[in-house]
Amino acid sequence: MQQPGPDRTIIIGSHYDTKLFTNITFVGANDSGSSSGTLLEIARVAADQPNLWFVFFDGEEAMVQYSDEDGLWGASFLSMT
């Protein structure tokens, strides 16, 4: 296990749902509200802690079909930055 230090960043993430459909209105289910609310509260309590990133992921769904190249778009983008 890596020891805490100035070069270590801890990411605490939450996934919220949004999707674009042309034939229906989509609003995220409870997993959006409960995980986002939890992440906000953790961020409030830990606001004075260094090297914490609080990340709200979206775009995790596949555009066509889940595969190595399709899906987890938000998380994949973060890992490339």
MOPAC internal coordinates of N, CA, C and O (Angstrom, degrees):
PM7 1SCF
backbone

  N    0.0000 0     0.00 0     0.00 0    0    0    0
  C    1.4501 1     0.00 0     0.00 0    1    0    0
  C    1.5321 1   109.12 1     0.00 0    2    1    0
  O    1.2310 1   121.09 1   -45.71 1    3    2    1
  N    1.3105 1   115.52 1   134.29 1    3    2    1
  C    1.4646 1   120.99 1   179.75 1    5    3    2
  C    1.5266 1   109.84 1   -72.57 1    6    5    3
  O    1.2310 1   120.65 1   -44.33 1    7    6    5
  N    1.3052 1   116.37 1   135.67 1    7    6    5
  C    1.4596 1   121.63 1   179.65 1    9    7    6
  C    1.5354 1   110.35 1   -78.94 1   10    9    7
  O    1.2310 1   120.47 1   -33.69 1   11   10    9
  N    1.3257 1   116.71 1   146.31 1   11   10    9
  C    1.4734 1   119.45 1   176.68 1   13   11   10
  C    1.5219 1   111.12 1   -59.27 1   14   13   11
  O    1.2310 1   121.06 1   -33.41 1   15   14   13
  N    1.3095 1   115.58 1   146.59 1   15   14   13
  C    1.4529 1   120.71 1   178.79 1   17   15   14
  C    1.5080 1   110.45 1  -172.45 1   18   17   15
  O    1.2310 1   120.39 1    -3.16 1   19   18   17
  N    1.3195 1   116.86 1   176.84 1   19   18   17
  C    1.4617 1   120.38 1  -175.34 1   21   19   18
  C    1.5295 1   113.45 1   -67.44 1   22   21   19
  O    1.2310 1   119.65 1   160.04 1   23   22   21
  N    1.3309 1   118.27 1   -19.96 1   23   22   21
  C    1.4660 1   120.76 1  -178.52 1   25   23   22
  C    1.5205 1   112.84 1   -97.12 1   26   25   23
  O    1.2310 1   120.18 1  -176.48 1   27   26   25
  N    1.3000 1   117.27 1     3.52 1   27   26   25
  C    1.4663 1   121.21 1  -177.77 1   29   27   26
  C    1.5221 1   109.66 1   -99.63 1   30   29   27
  O    1.2310 1   120.48 1   -50.56 1   31   30   29
  N    1.3291 1   116.68 1   129.44 1   31   30   29
  C    1.4598 1   122.27 1   176.61 1   33   31   30
  C    1.5181 1   108.36 1  -115.73 1   34   33   31
  O    1.2310 1   120.56 1   -45.06 1   35   34   33
  N    1.3039 1   116.53 1   134.94 1   35   34   33
  C    1.4603 1   121.96 1   176.27 1   37   35   34
  C    1.5188 1   107.28 1  -108.67 1   38   37   35
  O    1.2310 1   120.72 1   -53.05 1   39   38   37
  N    1.3330 1   116.22 1   126.95 1   39   38   37
  C    1.4628 1   122.31 1   178.86 1   41   39   38
  C    1.5206 1   108.38 1  -104.22 1   42   41   39
  O    1.2310 1   120.89 1   -55.16 1   43   42   41
  N    1.3136 1   115.90 1   124.84 1   43   42   41
  C    1.4560 1   121.86 1   174.42 1   45   43   42
  C    1.5239 1   105.50 1  -113.30 1   46   45   43
  O    1.2310 1   120.81 1   -62.01 1   47   46   45
  N    1.3262 1   116.06 1   117.99 1   47   46   45
  C    1.4532 1   119.28 1  -171.63 1   49   47   46
  C    1.5105 1   114.54 1  -121.76 1   50   49   47
  O    1.2310 1   121.85 1   -18.94 1   51   50   49
  N    1.3020 1   114.06 1   161.06 1   51   50   49
  C    1.4570 1   123.64 1   178.45 1   53   51   50
  C    1.5266 1   107.85 1  -141.78 1   54   53   51
  O    1.2310 1   120.83 1   -35.30 1   55   54   53
  N    1.3071 1   116.02 1   144.70 1   55   54   53
  C    1.4631 1   120.55 1   176.30 1   57   55   54
  C    1.5220 1   108.66 1  -106.91 1   58   57   55
  O    1.2310 1   120.87 1   -48.46 1   59   58   57
  N    1.3157 1   115.94 1   131.54 1   59   58   57
  C    1.4599 1   119.87 1   173.54 1   61   59   58
  C    1.5209 1   107.86 1  -121.31 1   62   61   59
  O    1.2310 1   120.78 1   -26.93 1   63   62   61
  N    1.3075 1   116.12 1   153.07 1   63   62   61
  C    1.4618 1   121.04 1  -173.53 1   65   63   62
  C    1.5154 1   112.51 1   -99.39 1   66   65   63
  O    1.2310 1   120.74 1   -52.66 1   67   66   65
  N    1.3072 1   116.19 1   127.34 1   67   66   65
  C    1.4558 1   122.95 1   162.60 1   69   67   66
  C    1.5154 1   106.15 1  -143.68 1   70   69   67
  O    1.2310 1   120.85 1   -39.34 1   71   70   69
  N    1.2851 1   115.97 1   140.66 1   71   70   69
  C    1.4613 1   121.18 1   177.74 1   73   71   70
  C    1.5214 1   108.16 1  -143.40 1   74   73   71
  O    1.2310 1   121.27 1   -30.46 1   75   74   73
  N    1.3129 1   115.18 1   149.54 1   75   74   73
  C    1.4535 1   120.53 1   176.48 1   77   75   74
  C    1.5267 1   108.88 1  -105.72 1   78   77   75
  O    1.2310 1   121.13 1   -63.23 1   79   78   77
  N    1.3100 1   115.44 1   116.77 1   79   78   77
  C    1.4556 1   122.01 1   174.27 1   81   79   78
  C    1.5212 1   107.61 1  -123.47 1   82   81   79
  O    1.2310 1   120.25 1   -37.26 1   83   82   81
  N    1.3028 1   117.12 1   142.74 1   83   82   81
  C    1.4654 1   119.45 1   178.18 1   85   83   82
  C    1.5245 1   111.92 1   -86.59 1   86   85   83
  O    1.2310 1   120.10 1   160.25 1   87   86   85
  N    1.3363 1   117.41 1   -19.75 1   87   86   85
  C    1.4607 1   119.72 1  -174.48 1   89   87   86
  C    1.5271 1   114.10 1  -106.29 1   90   89   87
  O    1.2310 1   119.12 1   171.72 1   91   90   89
  N    1.3462 1   119.28 1    -8.28 1   91   90   89
  C    1.4531 1   121.49 1   178.01 1   93   91   90
  C    1.5341 1   109.51 1  -143.67 1   94   93   91
  O    1.2310 1   121.31 1   -19.56 1   95   94   93
  N    1.3152 1   115.09 1   160.44 1   95   94   93
  C    1.4596 1   120.54 1   172.55 1   97   95   94
  C    1.5175 1   107.29 1   -94.83 1   98   97   95
  O    1.2310 1   120.34 1   -55.63 1   99   98   97
  N    1.3147 1   116.95 1   124.37 1   99   98   97
  C    1.4603 1   121.37 1  -178.10 1  101   99   98
  C    1.5194 1   109.50 1  -112.78 1  102  101   99
  O    1.2310 1   121.02 1   -54.97 1  103  102  101
  N    1.3098 1   115.66 1   125.03 1  103  102  101
  C    1.4567 1   121.74 1   173.37 1  105  103  102
  C    1.5155 1   106.00 1  -123.57 1  106  105  103
  O    1.2310 1   120.42 1   -46.30 1  107  106  105
  N    1.3312 1   116.81 1   133.70 1  107  106  105
  C    1.4595 1   121.23 1  -176.28 1  109  107  106
  C    1.5186 1   112.68 1   -54.30 1  110  109  107
  O    1.2310 1   121.35 1   -29.77 1  111  110  109
  N    1.3128 1   115.02 1   150.23 1  111  110  109
  C    1.4606 1   122.23 1   179.72 1  113  111  110
  C    1.5210 1   110.18 1   -77.32 1  114  113  111
  O    1.2310 1   120.08 1     6.51 1  115  114  113
  N    1.3133 1   117.44 1  -173.49 1  115  114  113
  C    1.4599 1   122.27 1  -178.01 1  117  115  114
  C    1.5138 1   112.46 1   -58.61 1  118  117  115
  O    1.2310 1   119.47 1   151.30 1  119  118  117
  N    1.3144 1   118.61 1   -28.70 1  119  118  117
  C    1.4617 1   118.85 1  -178.83 1  121  119  118
  C    1.5210 1   111.14 1   -59.53 1  122  121  119
  O    1.2310 1   120.39 1   154.60 1  123  122  121
  N    1.3071 1   116.86 1   -25.40 1  123  122  121
  C    1.4661 1   119.90 1   175.99 1  125  123  122
  C    1.5178 1   111.09 1   -68.19 1  126  125  123
  O    1.2310 1   120.63 1   129.06 1  127  126  125
  N    1.3066 1   116.40 1   -50.94 1  127  126  125
  C    1.4526 1   120.74 1  -175.87 1  129  127  126
  C    1.5141 1   113.72 1   -70.70 1  130  129  127
  O    1.2310 1   120.68 1   135.71 1  131  130  129
  N    1.3165 1   116.31 1   -44.29 1  131  130  129
  C    1.4631 1   117.93 1  -175.51 1  133  131  130
  C    1.5213 1   111.88 1   -70.82 1  134  133  131
  O    1.2310 1   119.48 1   137.37 1  135  134  133
  N    1.3181 1   118.60 1   -42.63 1  135  134  133
  C    1.4685 1   119.29 1  -179.63 1  137  135  134
  C    1.5240 1   111.25 1   -72.29 1  138  137  135
  O    1.2310 1   119.87 1   143.78 1  139  138  137
  N    1.3155 1   117.86 1   -36.22 1  139  138  137
  C    1.4685 1   120.19 1   178.15 1  141  139  138
  C    1.5244 1   110.99 1   -67.70 1  142  141  139
  O    1.2310 1   120.31 1   138.41 1  143  142  141
  N    1.3321 1   117.02 1   -41.59 1  143  142  141
  C    1.4567 1   120.68 1   177.30 1  145  143  142
  C    1.5223 1   111.83 1   -63.70 1  146  145  143
  O    1.2310 1   120.71 1   140.00 1  147  146  145
  N    1.3207 1   116.25 1   -40.00 1  147  146  145
  C    1.4616 1   120.56 1   177.83 1  149  147  146
  C    1.5206 1   110.96 1   -63.85 1  150  149  147
  O    1.2310 1   120.38 1   136.38 1  151  150  149
  N    1.3268 1   116.88 1   -43.62 1  151  150  149
  C    1.4648 1   120.59 1   179.85 1  153  151  150
  C    1.5325 1   110.95 1   -63.77 1  154  153  151
  O    1.2310 1   120.02 1   139.67 1  155  154  153
  N    1.3142 1   117.57 1   -40.33 1  155  154  153
  C    1.4641 1   120.62 1   177.29 1  157  155  154
  C    1.5322 1   111.49 1   -62.07 1  158  157  155
  O    1.2310 1   120.50 1   139.05 1  159  158  157
  N    1.3255 1   116.64 1   -40.95 1  159  158  157
  C    1.4627 1   119.65 1   179.84 1  161  159  158
  C    1.5276 1   111.29 1   -68.51 1  162  161  159
  O    1.2310 1   119.79 1   138.77 1  163  162  161
  N    1.3228 1   118.01 1   -41.23 1  163  162  161
  C    1.4656 1   120.61 1   176.36 1  165  163  162
  C    1.5299 1   109.57 1   -60.91 1  166  165  163
  O    1.2310 1   120.34 1   137.95 1  167  166  165
  N    1.3245 1   116.96 1   -42.05 1  167  166  165
  C    1.4659 1   120.66 1   179.01 1  169  167  166
  C    1.5286 1   110.84 1   -63.16 1  170  169  167
  O    1.2310 1   120.11 1   140.92 1  171  170  169
  N    1.3185 1   117.39 1   -39.08 1  171  170  169
  C    1.4630 1   120.65 1   178.75 1  173  171  170
  C    1.5264 1   110.84 1   -63.80 1  174  173  171
  O    1.2310 1   120.75 1   133.63 1  175  174  173
  N    1.3277 1   116.18 1   -46.37 1  175  174  173
  C    1.4646 1   120.88 1  -177.24 1  177  175  174
  C    1.5307 1   111.24 1   -68.76 1  178  177  175
  O    1.2310 1   120.32 1   144.46 1  179  178  177
  N    1.3199 1   117.00 1   -35.54 1  179  178  177
  C    1.4718 1   121.31 1  -174.71 1  181  179  178
  C    1.5282 1   112.48 1  -101.09 1  182  181  179
  O    1.2310 1   120.00 1  -160.52 1  183  182  181
  N    1.3205 1   117.61 1    19.48 1  183  182  181
  C    1.4686 1   121.42 1  -173.71 1  185  183  182
  C    1.5233 1   113.75 1   -57.92 1  186  185  183
  O    1.2310 1   119.64 1   152.33 1  187  186  185
  N    1.3069 1   118.30 1   -27.67 1  187  186  185
  C    1.4654 1   119.96 1  -177.50 1  189  187  186
  C    1.5277 1   113.17 1   -92.48 1  190  189  187
  O    1.2310 1   120.18 1  -176.36 1  191  190  189
  N    1.3225 1   117.26 1     3.64 1  191  190  189
  C    1.4648 1   121.18 1   179.69 1  193  191  190
  C    1.5282 1   110.08 1   -85.91 1  194  193  191
  O    1.2310 1   119.94 1   -46.80 1  195  194  193
  N    1.3230 1   117.73 1   133.20 1  195  194  193
  C    1.4688 1   120.01 1   179.79 1  197  195  194
  C    1.5276 1   112.19 1   -78.12 1  198  197  195
  O    1.2310 1   121.32 1   -22.20 1  199  198  197
  N    1.3071 1   115.08 1   157.80 1  199  198  197
  C    1.4682 1   123.25 1   171.12 1  201  199  198
  C    1.5207 1   114.32 1    61.83 1  202  201  199
  O    1.2310 1   120.09 1  -147.64 1  203  202  201
  N    1.3113 1   117.43 1    32.36 1  203  202  201
  C    1.4577 1   121.39 1   173.43 1  205  203  202
  C    1.5210 1   108.73 1  -109.01 1  206  205  203
  O    1.2310 1   120.74 1   -48.26 1  207  206  205
  N    1.3214 1   116.19 1   131.74 1  207  206  205
  C    1.4652 1   121.82 1   173.79 1  209  207  206
  C    1.5191 1   107.18 1  -113.29 1  210  209  207
  O    1.2310 1   120.47 1   -49.65 1  211  210  209
  N    1.3005 1   116.70 1   130.35 1  211  210  209
  C    1.4549 1   122.19 1   175.86 1  213  211  210
  C    1.5240 1   107.05 1  -107.95 1  214  213  211
  O    1.2310 1   120.56 1   -64.51 1  215  214  213
  N    1.3093 1   116.54 1   115.49 1  215  214  213
  C    1.4601 1   121.64 1  -169.89 1  217  215  214
  C    1.5258 1   109.84 1  -121.02 1  218  217  215
  O    1.2310 1   121.07 1   -51.52 1  219  218  217
  N    1.3241 1   115.56 1   128.48 1  219  218  217
  C    1.4595 1   122.28 1   174.00 1  221  219  218
  C    1.5249 1   107.46 1  -101.80 1  222  221  219
  O    1.2310 1   120.60 1   -71.31 1  223  222  221
  N    1.3123 1   116.46 1   108.69 1  223  222  221
  C    1.4660 1   120.92 1  -177.55 1  225  223  222
  C    1.5152 1   110.67 1   -88.15 1  226  225  223
  O    1.2310 1   121.43 1   -40.85 1  227  226  225
  N    1.3243 1   114.87 1   139.15 1  227  226  225
  C    1.4577 1   122.18 1   170.62 1  229  227  226
  C    1.5139 1   106.63 1  -139.02 1  230  229  227
  O    1.2310 1   120.39 1    -8.07 1  231  230  229
  N    1.2966 1   116.86 1   171.93 1  231  230  229
  C    1.4558 1   119.98 1   179.64 1  233  231  230
  C    1.5164 1   112.55 1    71.68 1  234  233  231
  O    1.2310 1   120.16 1  -151.34 1  235  234  233
  N    1.3243 1   117.29 1    28.66 1  235  234  233
  C    1.4608 1   120.15 1  -178.88 1  237  235  234
  C    1.5291 1   111.79 1   -83.23 1  238  237  235
  O    1.2310 1   120.55 1   163.38 1  239  238  237
  N    1.3130 1   116.56 1   -16.62 1  239  238  237
  C    1.4533 1   119.80 1  -177.76 1  241  239  238
  C    1.5253 1   111.33 1   -75.28 1  242  241  239
  O    1.2310 1   120.99 1   -26.59 1  243  242  241
  N    1.3103 1   115.72 1   153.41 1  243  242  241
  C    1.4598 1   121.01 1   176.44 1  245  243  242
  C    1.5219 1   109.64 1   -71.25 1  246  245  243
  O    1.2310 1   120.91 1   -32.31 1  247  246  245
  N    1.3121 1   115.87 1   147.69 1  247  246  245
  C    1.4648 1   120.13 1   175.76 1  249  247  246
  C    1.5299 1   110.32 1   -78.78 1  250  249  247
  O    1.2310 1   121.08 1   145.02 1  251  250  249
  N    1.3347 1   115.54 1   -34.98 1  251  250  249
  C    1.4650 1   120.47 1   178.91 1  253  251  250
  C    1.5256 1   109.34 1  -123.78 1  254  253  251
  O    1.2310 1   120.21 1   115.91 1  255  254  253
  N    1.3373 1   117.20 1   -64.09 1  255  254  253
  C    1.4606 1   122.31 1  -179.69 1  257  255  254
  C    1.5229 1   108.71 1  -152.29 1  258  257  255
  O    1.2310 1   120.59 1   -45.21 1  259  258  257
  N    1.3387 1   116.47 1   134.79 1  259  258  257
  C    1.4620 1   119.52 1  -179.13 1  261  259  258
  C    1.5200 1   111.10 1   -56.00 1  262  261  259
  O    1.2310 1   121.31 1   -48.18 1  263  262  261
  N    1.3188 1   115.09 1   131.82 1  263  262  261
  C    1.4625 1   122.85 1   176.23 1  265  263  262
  C    1.5180 1   106.81 1  -160.41 1  266  265  263
  O    1.2310 1   120.20 1     3.31 1  267  266  265
  N    1.3094 1   117.22 1  -176.69 1  267  266  265
  C    1.4641 1   120.62 1   177.39 1  269  267  266
  C    1.5221 1   111.63 1   -62.51 1  270  269  267
  O    1.2310 1   120.15 1   155.03 1  271  270  269
  N    1.3298 1   117.31 1   -24.97 1  271  270  269
  C    1.4617 1   121.53 1  -177.49 1  273  271  270
  C    1.5287 1   113.75 1  -104.41 1  274  273  271
  O    1.2310 1   119.48 1   172.09 1  275  274  273
  N    1.3257 1   118.59 1    -7.91 1  275  274  273
  C    1.4642 1   120.93 1  -175.23 1  277  275  274
  C    1.5278 1   109.98 1  -134.06 1  278  277  275
  O    1.2310 1   121.02 1   -70.90 1  279  278  277
  N    1.3176 1   115.66 1   109.10 1  279  278  277
  C    1.4611 1   121.57 1   178.91 1  281  279  278
  C    1.5192 1   110.71 1   133.24 1  282  281  279
  O    1.2310 1   121.43 1   -15.90 1  283  282  281
  N    1.3053 1   114.87 1   164.10 1  283  282  281
  C    1.4643 1   122.19 1  -179.69 1  285  283  282
  C    1.5235 1   111.65 1    53.31 1  286  285  283
  O    1.2310 1   120.49 1  -137.82 1  287  286  285
  N    1.3185 1   116.67 1    42.18 1  287  286  285
  C    1.4639 1   121.87 1  -174.11 1  289  287  286
  C    1.5337 1   112.70 1   -62.88 1  290  289  287
  O    1.2310 1   119.53 1   135.06 1  291  290  289
  N    1.3067 1   118.51 1   -44.94 1  291  290  289
  C    1.4679 1   120.30 1  -179.43 1  293  291  290
  C    1.5143 1   112.10 1   -65.85 1  294  293  291
  O    1.2310 1   120.42 1   134.15 1  295  294  293
  N    1.3283 1   116.80 1   -45.85 1  295  294  293
  C    1.4624 1   120.83 1   179.36 1  297  295  294
  C    1.5222 1   111.03 1   -65.95 1  298  297  295
  O    1.2310 1   120.50 1   141.02 1  299  298  297
  N    1.3133 1   116.66 1   -38.98 1  299  298  297
  C    1.4739 1   120.04 1   179.05 1  301  299  298
  C    1.5226 1   110.65 1   -64.72 1  302  301  299
  O    1.2310 1   120.39 1   139.55 1  303  302  301
  N    1.3231 1   116.86 1   -40.45 1  303  302  301
  C    1.4632 1   120.22 1   178.49 1  305  303  302
  C    1.5258 1   111.08 1   -61.33 1  306  305  303
  O    1.2310 1   120.52 1   135.88 1  307  306  305
  N    1.3353 1   116.61 1   -44.12 1  307  306  305
  C    1.4554 1   120.19 1   179.94 1  309  307  306
  C    1.5264 1   110.82 1   -62.27 1  310  309  307
  O    1.2310 1   119.76 1   140.90 1  311  310  309
  N    1.3055 1   118.06 1   -39.10 1  311  310  309
  C    1.4679 1   120.86 1  -177.65 1  313  311  310
  C    1.5300 1   111.26 1   -69.09 1  314  313  311
  O    1.2310 1   119.72 1   159.61 1  315  314  313
  N    1.3326 1   118.14 1   -20.39 1  315  314  313
  C    1.4694 1   120.74 1   179.67 1  317  315  314
  C    1.5239 1   112.15 1   -88.05 1  318  317  315
  O    1.2310 1   119.95 1   166.00 1  319  318  317
  N    1.3401 1   117.70 1   -14.00 1  319  318  317
  C    1.4555 1   119.66 1  -177.28 1  321  319  318
  C    1.5057 1   112.41 1   -89.64 1  322  321  319
  O    1.2310 1   120.10 1   180.00 1  323  322  321

